[in-house]
Amino acid sequence: MAKIAADIEGHVARFAHLRAEAEAAHEDGIQAAAGQIARASLEKLRFSMAHVAAPHPPMALRRGAR
């Protein structure tokens, strides 16, 4: 009976350790995804700012008026 209890305690400890590793990996995954989103957003912002800063023809020319 004592061996069964020790085995159960060993399994509980092992599963607790695996759960902690899984939670840490999940948190790392969330942080990595957030970093990718932030980088993509920053790149889109840079592109938008470059587009706004680029010289644009007068509105009449863009509409095809002459």
PQR file with spaces between the fields and no chain letter, atoms N, CA, C, O and H, PARSE charges and radii, in Angstrom:
ATOM       1  N    MET     1       0.819   -1.198    0.000 -0.4000 1.5000
ATOM       2  CA   MET     1       0.000    0.000    0.000 -0.0000 2.0000
ATOM       3  C    MET     1       0.864    1.263    0.000  0.5500 1.7000
ATOM       4  O    MET     1       0.536    2.252   -0.655 -0.5500 1.4000
ATOM       5  N    ALA     2       1.959    1.213    0.736 -0.4000 1.5000
ATOM       6  CA   ALA     2       2.857    2.373    0.801 -0.0000 2.0000
ATOM       7  C    ALA     2       3.501    2.628   -0.561  0.5500 1.7000
ATOM       8  O    ALA     2       3.708    3.776   -0.952 -0.5500 1.4000
ATOM       9  H    ALA     2       2.226    0.410    1.268  0.4000 1.0000
ATOM      10  N    LYS     3       3.815    1.542   -1.283 -0.4000 1.5000
ATOM      11  CA   LYS     3       4.409    1.706   -2.610 -0.0000 2.0000
ATOM      12  C    LYS     3       3.414    2.357   -3.571  0.5500 1.7000
ATOM      13  O    LYS     3       3.790    3.207   -4.377 -0.5500 1.4000
ATOM      14  H    LYS     3       3.646    0.609   -0.965  0.4000 1.0000
ATOM      15  N    ILE     4       2.160    1.960   -3.485 -0.4000 1.5000
ATOM      16  CA   ILE     4       1.132    2.555   -4.348 -0.0000 2.0000
ATOM      17  C    ILE     4       1.006    4.049   -4.048  0.5500 1.7000
ATOM      18  O    ILE     4       0.931    4.868   -4.964 -0.5500 1.4000
ATOM      19  H    ILE     4       1.854    1.269   -2.830  0.4000 1.0000
ATOM      20  N    ALA     5       0.984    4.396   -2.766 -0.4000 1.5000
ATOM      21  CA   ALA     5       0.889    5.803   -2.371 -0.0000 2.0000
ATOM      22  C    ALA     5       2.114    6.585   -2.868  0.5500 1.7000
ATOM      23  O    ALA     5       1.981    7.717   -3.333 -0.5500 1.4000
ATOM      24  H    ALA     5       1.045    3.731   -2.022  0.4000 1.0000
ATOM      25  N    ALA     6       3.289    5.988   -2.770 -0.4000 1.5000
ATOM      26  CA   ALA     6       4.511    6.652   -3.239 -0.0000 2.0000
ATOM      27  C    ALA     6       4.463    6.827   -4.757  0.5500 1.7000
ATOM      28  O    ALA     6       4.859    7.869   -5.281 -0.5500 1.4000
ATOM      29  H    ALA     6       3.397    5.069   -2.392  0.4000 1.0000
ATOM      30  N    ASP     7       3.975    5.799   -5.459 -0.4000 1.5000
ATOM      31  CA   ASP     7       3.840    5.900   -6.916 -0.0000 2.0000
ATOM      32  C    ASP     7       2.874    7.021   -7.299  0.5500 1.7000
ATOM      33  O    ASP     7       3.138    7.804   -8.211 -0.5500 1.4000
ATOM      34  H    ASP     7       3.653    4.953   -5.033  0.4000 1.0000
ATOM      35  N    ILE     8       1.766    7.080   -6.592 -0.4000 1.5000
ATOM      36  CA   ILE     8       0.774    8.130   -6.873 -0.0000 2.0000
ATOM      37  C    ILE     8       1.374    9.502   -6.614  0.5500 1.7000
ATOM      38  O    ILE     8       1.201   10.417   -7.420 -0.5500 1.4000
ATOM      39  H    ILE     8       1.551    6.443   -5.852  0.4000 1.0000
ATOM      40  N    GLU     9       2.069    9.651   -5.510 -0.4000 1.5000
ATOM      41  CA   GLU     9       2.707   10.938   -5.206 -0.0000 2.0000
ATOM      42  C    GLU     9       3.749   11.292   -6.266  0.5500 1.7000
ATOM      43  O    GLU     9       3.879   12.456   -6.646 -0.5500 1.4000
ATOM      44  H    GLU     9       2.210    8.908   -4.856  0.4000 1.0000
ATOM      45  N    GLY    10       4.479   10.303   -6.735 -0.4000 1.5000
ATOM      46  CA   GLY    10       5.464   10.544   -7.789 -0.0000 2.0000
ATOM      47  C    GLY    10       4.797   11.010   -9.080  0.5500 1.7000
ATOM      48  O    GLY    10       5.276   11.929   -9.744 -0.5500 1.4000
ATOM      49  H    GLY    10       4.373    9.358   -6.427  0.4000 1.0000
ATOM      50  N    HIS    11       3.683   10.360   -9.423 -0.4000 1.5000
ATOM      51  CA   HIS    11       2.951   10.758  -10.629 -0.0000 2.0000
ATOM      52  C    HIS    11       2.361   12.163  -10.483  0.5500 1.7000
ATOM      53  O    HIS    11       2.394   12.955  -11.425 -0.5500 1.4000
ATOM      54  H    HIS    11       3.294    9.614   -8.883  0.4000 1.0000
ATOM      55  N    VAL    12       1.827   12.465   -9.313 -0.4000 1.5000
ATOM      56  CA   VAL    12       1.269   13.793   -9.071 -0.0000 2.0000
ATOM      57  C    VAL    12       2.359   14.851   -9.208  0.5500 1.7000
ATOM      58  O    VAL    12       2.147   15.893   -9.829 -0.5500 1.4000
ATOM      59  H    VAL    12       1.800   11.821   -8.548  0.4000 1.0000
ATOM      60  N    ALA    13       3.526   14.579   -8.625 -0.4000 1.5000
ATOM      61  CA   ALA    13       4.637   15.531   -8.715 -0.0000 2.0000
ATOM      62  C    ALA    13       5.086   15.686  -10.166  0.5500 1.7000
ATOM      63  O    ALA    13       5.369   16.795  -10.619 -0.5500 1.4000
ATOM      64  H    ALA    13       3.698   13.732   -8.121  0.4000 1.0000
ATOM      65  N    ARG    14       5.151   14.566  -10.891 -0.4000 1.5000
ATOM      66  CA   ARG    14       5.565   14.620  -12.305 -0.0000 2.0000
ATOM      67  C    ARG    14       4.563   15.419  -13.118  0.5500 1.7000
ATOM      68  O    ARG    14       4.957   16.260  -13.926 -0.5500 1.4000
ATOM      69  H    ARG    14       4.921   13.665  -10.523  0.4000 1.0000
ATOM      70  N    PHE    15       3.283   15.173  -12.921 -0.4000 1.5000
ATOM      71  CA   PHE    15       2.268   15.905  -13.677 -0.0000 2.0000
ATOM      72  C    PHE    15       2.251   17.385  -13.308  0.5500 1.7000
ATOM      73  O    PHE    15       2.013   18.235  -14.166 -0.5500 1.4000
ATOM      74  H    PHE    15       2.963   14.489  -12.264  0.4000 1.0000
ATOM      75  N    ALA    16       2.501   17.696  -12.049 -0.4000 1.5000
ATOM      76  CA   ALA    16       2.576   19.099  -11.638 -0.0000 2.0000
ATOM      77  C    ALA    16       3.751   19.775  -12.336  0.5500 1.7000
ATOM      78  O    ALA    16       3.644   20.919  -12.778 -0.5500 1.4000
ATOM      79  H    ALA    16       2.694   17.006  -11.352  0.4000 1.0000
ATOM      80  N    HIS    17       4.861   19.070  -12.433 -0.4000 1.5000
ATOM      81  CA   HIS    17       6.040   19.618  -13.123 -0.0000 2.0000
ATOM      82  C    HIS    17       5.734   19.805  -14.614  0.5500 1.7000
ATOM      83  O    HIS    17       6.065   20.843  -15.187 -0.5500 1.4000
ATOM      84  H    HIS    17       4.948   18.140  -12.074  0.4000 1.0000
ATOM      85  N    LEU    18       5.109   18.811  -15.238 -0.4000 1.5000
ATOM      86  CA   LEU    18       4.753   18.923  -16.657 -0.0000 2.0000
ATOM      87  C    LEU    18       3.760   20.059  -16.892  0.5500 1.7000
ATOM      88  O    LEU    18       3.845   20.775  -17.890 -0.5500 1.4000
ATOM      89  H    LEU    18       4.840   17.968  -14.773  0.4000 1.0000
ATOM      90  N    ARG    19       2.825   20.214  -15.969 -0.4000 1.5000
ATOM      91  CA   ARG    19       1.852   21.300  -16.104 -0.0000 2.0000
ATOM      92  C    ARG    19       2.542   22.651  -16.016  0.5500 1.7000
ATOM      93  O    ARG    19       2.229   23.562  -16.782 -0.5500 1.4000
ATOM      94  H    ARG    19       2.756   19.632  -15.159  0.4000 1.0000
ATOM      95  N    ALA    20       3.476   22.783  -15.087 -0.4000 1.5000
ATOM      96  CA   ALA    20       4.214   24.036  -14.946 -0.0000 2.0000
ATOM      97  C    ALA    20       5.013   24.329  -16.217  0.5500 1.7000
ATOM      98  O    ALA    20       5.067   25.474  -16.665 -0.5500 1.4000
ATOM      99  H    ALA    20       3.730   22.043  -14.464  0.4000 1.0000
ATOM     100  N    GLU    21       5.636   23.294  -16.800 -0.4000 1.5000
ATOM     101  CA   GLU    21       6.373   23.486  -18.052 -0.0000 2.0000
ATOM     102  C    GLU    21       5.433   23.888  -19.181  0.5500 1.7000
ATOM     103  O    GLU    21       5.764   24.757  -19.988 -0.5500 1.4000
ATOM     104  H    GLU    21       5.592   22.364  -16.435  0.4000 1.0000
ATOM     105  N    ALA    22       4.265   23.260  -19.239 -0.4000 1.5000
ATOM     106  CA   ALA    22       3.297   23.586  -20.286 -0.0000 2.0000
ATOM     107  C    ALA    22       2.795   25.017  -20.139  0.5500 1.7000
ATOM     108  O    ALA    22       2.659   25.733  -21.132 -0.5500 1.4000
ATOM     109  H    ALA    22       3.996   22.554  -18.583  0.4000 1.0000
ATOM     110  N    GLU    23       2.519   25.437  -18.913 -0.4000 1.5000
ATOM     111  CA   GLU    23       2.063   26.807  -18.685 -0.0000 2.0000
ATOM     112  C    GLU    23       3.152   27.815  -19.062  0.5500 1.7000
ATOM     113  O    GLU    23       2.860   28.865  -19.635 -0.5500 1.4000
ATOM     114  H    GLU    23       2.629   24.856  -18.107  0.4000 1.0000
ATOM     115  N    ALA    24       4.408   27.490  -18.738 -0.4000 1.5000
ATOM     116  CA   ALA    24       5.514   28.382  -19.089 -0.0000 2.0000
ATOM     117  C    ALA    24       5.658   28.463  -20.609  0.5500 1.7000
ATOM     118  O    ALA    24       5.871   29.544  -21.157 -0.5500 1.4000
ATOM     119  H    ALA    24       4.645   26.637  -18.273  0.4000 1.0000
ATOM     120  N    ALA    25       5.541   27.319  -21.288 -0.4000 1.5000
ATOM     121  CA   ALA    25       5.638   27.309  -22.749 -0.0000 2.0000
ATOM     122  C    ALA    25       4.483   28.091  -23.361  0.5500 1.7000
ATOM     123  O    ALA    25       4.661   28.809  -24.345 -0.5500 1.4000
ATOM     124  H    ALA    25       5.368   26.441  -20.843  0.4000 1.0000
ATOM     125  N    HIS    26       3.299   27.945  -22.774 -0.4000 1.5000
ATOM     126  CA   HIS    26       2.128   28.678  -23.263 -0.0000 2.0000
ATOM     127  C    HIS    26       2.350   30.180  -23.108  0.5500 1.7000
ATOM     128  O    HIS    26       2.057   30.952  -24.021 -0.5500 1.4000
ATOM     129  H    HIS    26       3.154   27.361  -21.976  0.4000 1.0000
ATOM     130  N    GLU    27       2.864   30.588  -21.962 -0.4000 1.5000
ATOM     131  CA   GLU    27       3.142   32.008  -21.716 -0.0000 2.0000
ATOM     132  C    GLU    27       4.203   32.517  -22.693  0.5500 1.7000
ATOM     133  O    GLU    27       4.091   33.624  -23.218 -0.5500 1.4000
ATOM     134  H    GLU    27       3.102   29.961  -21.221  0.4000 1.0000
ATOM     135  N    ASP    28       5.233   31.701  -22.932 -0.4000 1.5000
ATOM     136  CA   ASP    28       6.263   32.085  -23.908 -0.0000 2.0000
ATOM     137  C    ASP    28       5.649   32.230  -25.298  0.5500 1.7000
ATOM     138  O    ASP    28       6.005   33.137  -26.051 -0.5500 1.4000
ATOM     139  H    ASP    28       5.324   30.801  -22.506  0.4000 1.0000
ATOM     140  N    GLY    29       4.722   31.327  -25.632 -0.4000 1.5000
ATOM     141  CA   GLY    29       4.050   31.399  -26.931 -0.0000 2.0000
ATOM     142  C    GLY    29       3.212   32.654  -27.060  0.5500 1.7000
ATOM     143  O    GLY    29       3.194   33.296  -28.111 -0.5500 1.4000
ATOM     144  H    GLY    29       4.433   30.590  -25.020  0.4000 1.0000
ATOM     145  N    ILE    30       2.523   32.999  -25.992 -0.4000 1.5000
ATOM     146  CA   ILE    30       1.707   34.222  -26.002 -0.0000 2.0000
ATOM     147  C    ILE    30       2.607   35.443  -26.176  0.5500 1.7000
ATOM     148  O    ILE    30       2.291   36.344  -26.952 -0.5500 1.4000
ATOM     149  H    ILE    30       2.538   32.478  -25.139  0.4000 1.0000
ATOM     150  N    GLN    31       3.723   35.471  -25.456 -0.4000 1.5000
ATOM     151  CA   GLN    31       4.641   36.602  -25.565 -0.0000 2.0000
ATOM     152  C    GLN    31       5.254   36.680  -26.959  0.5500 1.7000
ATOM     153  O    GLN    31       5.433   37.770  -27.501 -0.5500 1.4000
ATOM     154  H    GLN    31       3.979   34.739  -24.825  0.4000 1.0000
ATOM     155  N    ALA    32       5.575   35.526  -27.539 -0.4000 1.5000
ATOM     156  CA   ALA    32       6.137   35.512  -28.894 -0.0000 2.0000
ATOM     157  C    ALA    32       5.108   36.024  -29.901  0.5500 1.7000
ATOM     158  O    ALA    32       5.442   36.802  -30.795 -0.5500 1.4000
ATOM     159  H    ALA    32       5.430   34.640  -27.099  0.4000 1.0000
ATOM     160  N    ALA    33       3.862   35.587  -29.753 -0.4000 1.5000
ATOM     161  CA   ALA    33       2.805   36.046  -30.661 -0.0000 2.0000
ATOM     162  C    ALA    33       2.584   37.551  -30.507  0.5500 1.7000
ATOM     163  O    ALA    33       2.408   38.262  -31.496 -0.5500 1.4000
ATOM     164  H    ALA    33       3.591   34.955  -29.027  0.4000 1.0000
ATOM     165  N    ALA    34       2.594   38.024  -29.277 -0.4000 1.5000
ATOM     166  CA   ALA    34       2.423   39.465  -29.045 -0.0000 2.0000
ATOM     167  C    ALA    34       3.575   40.242  -29.674  0.5500 1.7000
ATOM     168  O    ALA    34       3.372   41.325  -30.223 -0.5500 1.4000
ATOM     169  H    ALA    34       2.738   37.446  -28.473  0.4000 1.0000
ATOM     170  N    GLY    35       4.764   39.699  -29.597 -0.4000 1.5000
ATOM     171  CA   GLY    35       5.917   40.352  -30.222 -0.0000 2.0000
ATOM     172  C    GLY    35       5.774   40.408  -31.737  0.5500 1.7000
ATOM     173  O    GLY    35       6.104   41.417  -32.361 -0.5500 1.4000
ATOM     174  H    GLY    35       4.930   38.819  -29.151  0.4000 1.0000
ATOM     175  N    GLN    36       5.278   39.314  -32.329 -0.4000 1.5000
ATOM     176  CA   GLN    36       5.071   39.299  -33.786 -0.0000 2.0000
ATOM     177  C    GLN    36       4.009   40.313  -34.191  0.5500 1.7000
ATOM     178  O    GLN    36       4.165   41.015  -35.191 -0.5500 1.4000
ATOM     179  H    GLN    36       5.010   38.495  -31.821  0.4000 1.0000
ATOM     180  N    ILE    37       2.951   40.388  -33.432 -0.4000 1.5000
ATOM     181  CA   ILE    37       1.882   41.355  -33.724 -0.0000 2.0000
ATOM     182  C    ILE    37       2.425   42.776  -33.613  0.5500 1.7000
ATOM     183  O    ILE    37       2.145   43.625  -34.459 -0.5500 1.4000
ATOM     184  H    ILE    37       2.824   39.818  -32.621  0.4000 1.0000
ATOM     185  N    ALA    38       3.198   43.023  -32.571 -0.4000 1.5000
ATOM     186  CA   ALA    38       3.768   44.362  -32.379 -0.0000 2.0000
ATOM     187  C    ALA    38       4.708   44.723  -33.527  0.5500 1.7000
ATOM     188  O    ALA    38       4.673   45.847  -34.027 -0.5500 1.4000
ATOM     189  H    ALA    38       3.425   42.333  -31.884  0.4000 1.0000
ATOM     190  N    ARG    39       5.552   43.769  -33.950 -0.4000 1.5000
ATOM     191  CA   ARG    39       6.466   44.043  -35.066 -0.0000 2.0000
ATOM     192  C    ARG    39       5.692   44.306  -36.350  0.5500 1.7000
ATOM     193  O    ARG    39       6.034   45.218  -37.104 -0.5500 1.4000
ATOM     194  H    ARG    39       5.580   42.855  -33.544  0.4000 1.0000
ATOM     195  N    ALA    40       4.652   43.516  -36.607 -0.4000 1.5000
ATOM     196  CA   ALA    40       3.849   43.709  -37.815 -0.0000 2.0000
ATOM     197  C    ALA    40       3.134   45.059  -37.778  0.5500 1.7000
ATOM     198  O    ALA    40       3.058   45.759  -38.788 -0.5500 1.4000
ATOM     199  H    ALA    40       4.374   42.776  -35.995  0.4000 1.0000
ATOM     200  N    SER    41       2.616   45.412  -36.616 -0.4000 1.5000
ATOM     201  CA   SER    41       1.931   46.701  -36.485 -0.0000 2.0000
ATOM     202  C    SER    41       2.899   47.862  -36.691  0.5500 1.7000
ATOM     203  O    SER    41       2.562   48.851  -37.341 -0.5500 1.4000
ATOM     204  H    SER    41       2.678   44.844  -35.796  0.4000 1.0000
ATOM     205  N    LEU    42       4.084   47.739  -36.144 -0.4000 1.5000
ATOM     206  CA   LEU    42       5.098   48.784  -36.307 -0.0000 2.0000
ATOM     207  C    LEU    42       5.498   48.907  -37.772  0.5500 1.7000
ATOM     208  O    LEU    42       5.657   50.014  -38.286 -0.5500 1.4000
ATOM     209  H    LEU    42       4.358   46.936  -35.615  0.4000 1.0000
ATOM     210  N    GLU    43       5.661   47.771  -38.442 -0.4000 1.5000
ATOM     211  CA   GLU    43       6.024   47.806  -39.859 -0.0000 2.0000
ATOM     212  C    GLU    43       4.907   48.443  -40.683  0.5500 1.7000
ATOM     213  O    GLU    43       5.182   49.211  -41.606 -0.5500 1.4000
ATOM     214  H    GLU    43       5.532   46.871  -38.024  0.4000 1.0000
ATOM     215  N    LYS    44       3.663   48.134  -40.362 -0.4000 1.5000
ATOM     216  CA   LYS    44       2.538   48.741  -41.084 -0.0000 2.0000
ATOM     217  C    LYS    44       2.498   50.250  -40.819  0.5500 1.7000
ATOM     218  O    LYS    44       2.242   51.034  -41.733 -0.5500 1.4000
ATOM     219  H    LYS    44       3.440   47.510  -39.613  0.4000 1.0000
ATOM     220  N    LEU    45       2.748   50.649  -39.590 -0.4000 1.5000
ATOM     221  CA   LEU    45       2.774   52.066  -39.253 -0.0000 2.0000
ATOM     222  C    LEU    45       3.889   52.782  -40.024  0.5500 1.7000
ATOM     223  O    LEU    45       3.683   53.877  -40.547 -0.5500 1.4000
ATOM     224  H    LEU    45       2.957   50.012  -38.848  0.4000 1.0000
ATOM     225  N    ARG    46       5.065   52.159  -40.092 -0.4000 1.5000
ATOM     226  CA   ARG    46       6.174   52.757  -40.847 -0.0000 2.0000
ATOM     227  C    ARG    46       5.798   52.910  -42.323  0.5500 1.7000
ATOM     228  O    ARG    46       6.065   53.945  -42.935 -0.5500 1.4000
ATOM     229  H    ARG    46       5.232   51.269  -39.668  0.4000 1.0000
ATOM     230  N    PHE    47       5.179   51.874  -42.884 -0.4000 1.5000
ATOM     231  CA   PHE    47       4.758   51.937  -44.283 -0.0000 2.0000
ATOM     232  C    PHE    47       3.744   53.062  -44.477  0.5500 1.7000
ATOM     233  O    PHE    47       3.845   53.832  -45.432 -0.5500 1.4000
ATOM     234  H    PHE    47       4.962   51.034  -42.387  0.4000 1.0000
ATOM     235  N    SER    48       2.770   53.158  -43.576 -0.4000 1.5000
ATOM     236  CA   SER    48       1.748   54.201  -43.679 -0.0000 2.0000
ATOM     237  C    SER    48       2.357   55.586  -43.562  0.5500 1.7000
ATOM     238  O    SER    48       1.988   56.498  -44.302 -0.5500 1.4000
ATOM     239  H    SER    48       2.688   52.532  -42.800  0.4000 1.0000
ATOM     240  N    MET    49       3.286   55.743  -42.639 -0.4000 1.5000
ATOM     241  CA   MET    49       3.922   57.042  -42.455 -0.0000 2.0000
ATOM     242  C    MET    49       4.756   57.403  -43.692  0.5500 1.7000
ATOM     243  O    MET    49       4.781   58.564  -44.101 -0.5500 1.4000
ATOM     244  H    MET    49       3.586   55.002  -42.038  0.4000 1.0000
ATOM     245  N    ALA    50       5.432   56.423  -44.285 -0.4000 1.5000
ATOM     246  CA   ALA    50       6.215   56.690  -45.492 -0.0000 2.0000
ATOM     247  C    ALA    50       5.288   57.072  -46.646  0.5500 1.7000
ATOM     248  O    ALA    50       5.617   57.939  -47.456 -0.5500 1.4000
ATOM     249  H    ALA    50       5.412   55.480  -43.953  0.4000 1.0000
ATOM     250  N    HIS    51       4.142   56.427  -46.713 -0.4000 1.5000
ATOM     251  CA   HIS    51       3.179   56.738  -47.781 -0.0000 2.0000
ATOM     252  C    HIS    51       2.631   58.159  -47.612  0.5500 1.7000
ATOM     253  O    HIS    51       2.495   58.900  -48.585 -0.5500 1.4000
ATOM     254  H    HIS    51       3.874   55.723  -46.055  0.4000 1.0000
ATOM     255  N    VAL    52       2.325   58.522  -46.384 -0.4000 1.5000
ATOM     256  CA   VAL    52       1.802   59.864  -46.117 -0.0000 2.0000
ATOM     257  C    VAL    52       2.872   60.910  -46.399  0.5500 1.7000
ATOM     258  O    VAL    52       2.565   61.990  -46.904 -0.5500 1.4000
ATOM     259  H    VAL    52       2.436   57.920  -45.594  0.4000 1.0000
ATOM     260  N    ALA    53       4.118   60.601  -46.079 -0.4000 1.5000
ATOM     261  CA   ALA    53       5.198   61.567  -46.258 -0.0000 2.0000
ATOM     262  C    ALA    53       5.628   61.690  -47.716  0.5500 1.7000
ATOM     263  O    ALA    53       6.264   62.677  -48.088 -0.5500 1.4000
ATOM     264  H    ALA    53       4.367   59.724  -45.668  0.4000 1.0000
ATOM     265  N    ALA    54       5.291   60.703  -48.548 -0.4000 1.5000
ATOM     266  CA   ALA    54       5.697   60.741  -49.957 -0.0000 2.0000
ATOM     267  C    ALA    54       4.960   61.862  -50.677  0.5500 1.7000
ATOM     268  O    ALA    54       3.812   62.162  -50.348 -0.5500 1.4000
ATOM     269  H    ALA    54       4.775   59.902  -48.246  0.4000 1.0000
ATOM     270  N    PRO    55       5.611   62.483  -51.658 -0.5600 1.5000
ATOM     271  CA   PRO    55       4.931   63.545  -52.413  0.2800 2.0000
ATOM     272  C    PRO    55       3.750   62.983  -53.205  0.5500 1.7000
ATOM     273  O    PRO    55       3.848   61.919  -53.816 -0.5500 1.4000
ATOM     274  N    HIS    56       2.665   63.692  -53.187 -0.4000 1.5000
ATOM     275  CA   HIS    56       1.462   63.283  -53.895 -0.0000 2.0000
ATOM     276  C    HIS    56       1.118   64.347  -54.941  0.5500 1.7000
ATOM     277  O    HIS    56       1.299   65.539  -54.694 -0.5500 1.4000
ATOM     278  H    HIS    56       2.585   64.557  -52.690  0.4000 1.0000
ATOM     279  N    PRO    57       0.625   63.924  -56.098 -0.5600 1.5000
ATOM     280  CA   PRO    57       0.206   64.911  -57.087  0.2800 2.0000
ATOM     281  C    PRO    57      -1.032   65.654  -56.592  0.5500 1.7000
ATOM     282  O    PRO    57      -1.751   65.157  -55.726 -0.5500 1.4000
ATOM     283  N    PRO    58      -1.279   66.825  -57.131 -0.5600 1.5000
ATOM     284  CA   PRO    58      -2.480   67.550  -56.729  0.2800 2.0000
ATOM     285  C    PRO    58      -3.727   66.705  -56.981  0.5500 1.7000
ATOM     286  O    PRO    58      -3.740   65.872  -57.888 -0.5500 1.4000
ATOM     287  N    MET    59      -4.756   66.913  -56.197 -0.4000 1.5000
ATOM     288  CA   MET    59      -5.970   66.108  -56.262 -0.0000 2.0000
ATOM     289  C    MET    59      -6.573   66.107  -57.670  0.5500 1.7000
ATOM     290  O    MET    59      -7.054   65.070  -58.126 -0.5500 1.4000
ATOM     291  H    MET    59      -4.746   67.590  -55.461  0.4000 1.0000
ATOM     292  N    ALA    60      -6.557   67.239  -58.360 -0.4000 1.5000
ATOM     293  CA   ALA    60      -7.149   67.319  -59.698 -0.0000 2.0000
ATOM     294  C    ALA    60      -6.440   66.370  -60.662  0.5500 1.7000
ATOM     295  O    ALA    60      -7.089   65.757  -61.510 -0.5500 1.4000
ATOM     296  H    ALA    60      -6.167   68.082  -57.989  0.4000 1.0000
ATOM     297  N    LEU    61      -5.138   66.243  -60.547 -0.4000 1.5000
ATOM     298  CA   LEU    61      -4.400   65.333  -61.430 -0.0000 2.0000
ATOM     299  C    LEU    61      -4.703   63.876  -61.117  0.5500 1.7000
ATOM     300  O    LEU    61      -4.766   63.044  -62.021 -0.5500 1.4000
ATOM     301  H    LEU    61      -4.610   66.740  -59.858  0.4000 1.0000
ATOM     302  N    ARG    62      -4.892   63.564  -59.836 -0.4000 1.5000
ATOM     303  CA   ARG    62      -5.208   62.186  -59.460 -0.0000 2.0000
ATOM     304  C    ARG    62      -6.580   61.774  -59.972  0.5500 1.7000
ATOM     305  O    ARG    62      -6.803   60.596  -60.250 -0.5500 1.4000
ATOM     306  H    ARG    62      -4.841   64.241  -59.101  0.4000 1.0000
ATOM     307  N    ARG    63      -7.487   62.708  -60.099 -0.4000 1.5000
ATOM     308  CA   ARG    63      -8.831   62.383  -60.572 -0.0000 2.0000
ATOM     309  C    ARG    63      -8.900   62.293  -62.096  0.5500 1.7000
ATOM     310  O    ARG    63      -9.925   61.900  -62.653 -0.5500 1.4000
ATOM     311  H    ARG    63      -7.306   63.665  -59.873  0.4000 1.0000
ATOM     312  N    GLY    64      -7.824   62.654  -62.755 -0.4000 1.5000
ATOM     313  CA   GLY    64      -7.812   62.585  -64.206 -0.0000 2.0000
ATOM     314  C    GLY    64      -8.175   63.890  -64.876  0.5500 1.7000
ATOM     315  O    GLY    64      -8.219   63.946  -66.105 -0.5500 1.4000
ATOM     316  H    GLY    64      -6.991   62.974  -62.302  0.4000 1.0000
ATOM     317  N    ALA    65      -8.434   64.933  -64.127 -0.4000 1.5000
ATOM     318  CA   ALA    65      -8.774   66.235  -64.715 -0.0000 2.0000
ATOM     319  C    ALA    65      -7.511   66.860  -65.299  0.5500 1.7000
ATOM     320  O    ALA    65      -6.404   66.645  -64.808 -0.5500 1.4000
ATOM     321  H    ALA    65      -8.398   64.887  -63.129  0.4000 1.0000
ATOM     322  N    ARG    66      -7.706   67.633  -66.352 -0.4000 1.5000
ATOM     323  CA   ARG    66      -6.541   68.289  -66.974 -0.0000 2.0000
ATOM     324  C    ARG    66      -6.775   69.740  -67.129  0.5500 1.7000
ATOM     325  O    ARG    66      -5.908   70.455  -67.631 -0.5500 1.4000
ATOM     326  H    ARG    66      -8.606   67.808  -66.752  0.4000 1.0000
